[in-house]
């Protein structure tokens, strides 16, 4: 009997040990999945343990620097052409206009000063005469405007006087007709005169 028990243990015990040694291999063969998150909070799965996330540091968002734009400079202002240019010769008028538009065309100060010197030397007298003529014509235009204004005022006064005379005449005719109609026992001649006067009054005064 003892021999059988020993024989049984000798056969079963190695098999049990072999089974126990095979169990870790089966467990280790199973894949473990970890649910992780990135620093920004996005979820993902991994076969490895999730890495430790460091707390985010302070981030400062400053104002965005706008790209600088070179603002174009406005073109230089040009002086208005003087009236005297219409009384000057073509040469001098062209020189004066060239000086006036020089800054807008990008001419340097030295070039403009040289052009002014040349203009004063060659066209100075002509420009002064032209300026005097401009002033003379301006005075004449002002006098003509004054005369026109006086004539207009005179015509207005004459029209007002004529209107007043017309109203007075009509008023006098109206009174005359009223007085004639008040006469007692008018003659046939007086009635004919009254009818004729009333006709003239209607034509003249519209009544």
Secondary structure, 3 states (H helix, E strand, C coil): CHHHHHHHHHHHHHHHHHHHHHHHHHHHCCCCCEEEECCCCCEEEECCCCCCCCCCCCCCCCCCCCCCCCCCCCCCCCCCCCHHHHHCCHHHHHHHHHHHCCHHHCCCHHHHHHHHHHHHHHHHHHHHHHHHHHHHHHHHHHHHHHHHHHHHHHHHHHHHHHHHHHHHHHHHHHHHHHHHHCCCCCCHHHHHHHHHHHHHHHHHHCC
